[in-house]
Amino acid sequence: MRIKEILEIIAQNRHCKVVKRTTDFTCECRLPEDLQYFFNHYDAIELFLHKPYGIKIVSSTDFIPTNK
């Protein structure tokens, strides 16, 4: 399954929120292809925040590469 298909499935779940990007994405770091696609098209994802295992995938403005 490709990242685009996964994001479409997540967007259909009422307990998840997919935030579309409204600005251009630029990054000087090398990102994996799927992460590059995500940041080009989306700003964040919230997955099941009402549960103890909920998680938020942050926007590119909050993204901190660990290999710098």
Backbone as CSV, one residue per row, in Angstrom:
resi,resn,N_x,N_y,N_z,CA_x,CA_y,CA_z,C_x,C_y,C_z
1,MET,0.851,-1.172,0.000,0.000,0.000,0.000,0.900,1.240,0.000
2,ARG,0.588,2.201,-0.808,1.375,3.429,-0.922,0.931,4.440,0.143
3,ILE,1.801,5.395,0.425,1.531,6.398,1.460,0.248,7.179,1.163
4,LYS,-0.002,7.477,-0.107,-1.213,8.216,-0.482,-2.467,7.437,-0.080
5,GLU,-2.476,6.144,-0.327,-3.618,5.301,0.029,-3.795,5.224,1.542
6,ILE,-2.705,5.122,2.255,-2.755,5.063,3.720,-3.343,6.355,4.280
7,LEU,-2.908,7.491,3.756,-3.409,8.781,4.223,-4.900,8.945,3.924
8,GLU,-5.348,8.437,2.793,-6.775,8.501,2.456,-7.605,7.663,3.435
9,ILE,-7.107,6.512,3.816,-7.802,5.658,4.783,-7.854,6.346,6.150
10,ILE,-6.743,6.924,6.558,-6.699,7.632,7.846,-7.692,8.783,7.851
11,ALA,-7.762,9.535,6.761,-8.654,10.699,6.673,-10.124,10.304,6.822
12,GLN,-10.463,9.074,6.501,-11.842,8.600,6.595,-12.239,8.181,8.013
13,ASN,-11.267,8.042,8.897,-11.547,7.607,10.262,-11.944,8.816,11.117
14,ARG,-13.079,8.761,11.755,-13.573,9.909,12.530,-12.722,10.201,13.763
15,HIS,-11.867,9.275,14.165,-11.007,9.482,15.322,-9.619,9.995,14.932
16,CYS,-9.455,10.280,13.653,-8.168,10.767,13.160,-8.380,12.062,12.388
17,LYS,-7.344,12.857,12.332,-7.423,14.132,11.619,-6.174,14.272,10.753
18,VAL,-6.395,14.498,9.459,-5.301,14.733,8.517,-5.380,16.199,8.115
19,VAL,-4.309,16.944,8.375,-4.291,18.384,8.102,-3.541,18.621,6.794
20,LYS,-4.263,19.117,5.781,-3.648,19.399,4.481,-2.723,20.610,4.589
21,ARG,-1.664,20.595,3.789,-0.700,21.686,3.759,-1.301,22.871,3.008
22,THR,-1.075,24.062,3.534,-1.556,25.287,2.883,-0.399,26.160,2.401
23,THR,0.816,25.770,2.740,1.989,26.526,2.303,2.959,25.576,1.600
24,ASP,3.936,26.128,0.919,4.937,25.293,0.257,5.889,24.701,1.280
25,PHE,6.351,23.498,0.984,7.301,22.815,1.854,8.689,22.873,1.237
26,THR,9.649,23.292,2.038,11.050,23.274,1.617,11.882,22.687,2.738
27,CYS,12.862,21.878,2.350,13.735,21.259,3.330,15.068,20.960,2.658
28,GLU,16.136,21.274,3.348,17.462,21.007,2.815,17.958,19.610,3.182
29,CYS,17.235,18.935,4.042,17.659,17.597,4.450,17.102,16.546,3.488
30,ARG,17.769,15.417,3.434,17.317,14.302,2.598,16.300,13.492,3.384
31,LEU,15.095,13.396,2.842,14.028,12.659,3.502,13.661,11.428,2.681
32,PRO,13.188,10.386,3.340,12.660,9.246,2.593,11.500,9.709,1.701
33,GLU,11.282,9.010,0.613,10.276,9.401,-0.375,8.886,9.575,0.230
34,ASP,8.475,8.657,1.103,7.136,8.761,1.689,7.004,9.957,2.622
35,LEU,8.052,10.262,3.370,8.019,11.426,4.258,8.025,12.721,3.447
36,GLN,8.765,12.740,2.355,8.771,13.892,1.452,7.367,14.128,0.893
37,TYR,6.694,13.054,0.466,5.325,13.161,-0.038,4.406,13.727,1.046
38,PHE,4.523,13.184,2.251,3.687,13.653,3.359,3.864,15.153,3.583
39,PHE,5.093,15.608,3.718,5.338,17.024,3.992,4.990,17.924,2.804
40,ASN,5.031,17.408,1.590,4.630,18.198,0.419,3.122,18.421,0.376
41,HIS,2.351,17.488,0.938,0.896,17.543,0.810,0.137,17.759,2.119
42,TYR,0.781,17.446,3.244,0.081,17.496,4.532,0.920,18.227,5.573
43,ASP,0.226,18.773,6.553,0.915,19.507,7.604,1.049,18.696,8.887
44,ALA,0.084,17.828,9.156,0.126,17.021,10.385,-0.942,15.934,10.314
45,ILE,-0.802,14.959,11.202,-1.817,13.910,11.367,-1.988,13.676,12.863
46,GLU,-3.237,13.582,13.275,-3.553,13.223,14.652,-4.255,11.875,14.620
47,LEU,-3.700,10.908,15.327,-4.242,9.557,15.332,-4.734,9.184,16.725
48,PHE,-6.033,9.023,16.859,-6.650,8.516,18.093,-6.177,9.262,19.347
49,LEU,-6.204,10.590,19.309,-5.728,11.379,20.452,-6.586,11.177,21.701
50,HIS,-7.780,10.669,21.541,-8.652,10.418,22.693,-8.273,9.133,23.442
51,LYS,-7.314,8.381,22.906,-6.874,7.134,23.521,-5.500,7.300,24.158
52,PRO,-5.131,6.442,25.109,-3.813,6.535,25.742,-2.664,6.339,24.740
53,TYR,-2.928,5.660,23.652,-1.888,5.411,22.647,-1.943,6.407,21.489
54,GLY,-2.734,7.458,21.634,-2.849,8.455,20.578,-1.503,9.090,20.240
55,ILE,-1.391,9.546,19.016,-0.125,10.127,18.561,-0.396,11.236,17.551
56,LYS,0.490,12.212,17.535,0.425,13.281,16.539,1.720,13.263,15.743
57,ILE,1.588,13.202,14.426,2.738,13.338,13.550,2.832,14.821,13.236
58,VAL,3.917,15.413,13.648,4.039,16.871,13.627,4.236,17.421,12.221
59,SER,4.012,18.720,12.111,4.215,19.402,10.837,5.704,19.569,10.562
60,SER,6.023,19.925,9.354,7.429,20.104,8.974,8.081,21.245,9.745
61,THR,7.297,22.214,10.213,7.879,23.310,11.000,8.316,22.846,12.377
62,ASP,7.734,21.748,12.865,8.108,21.184,14.160,9.054,19.984,14.039
63,PHE,9.313,19.572,12.799,10.150,18.408,12.537,11.613,18.715,12.838
64,ILE,12.249,17.852,13.619,13.662,18.046,13.986,14.443,16.823,13.517
65,PRO,15.267,16.973,12.475,16.087,15.835,12.047,17.060,15.431,13.145
66,THR,17.213,14.159,13.373,18.097,13.696,14.452,19.500,13.415,13.964
67,ASN,19.711,13.469,12.670,21.038,13.135,12.151,21.868,14.358,11.754
68,LYS,21.569,15.493,12.320,22.360,16.706,12.036,23.543,16.794,12.943
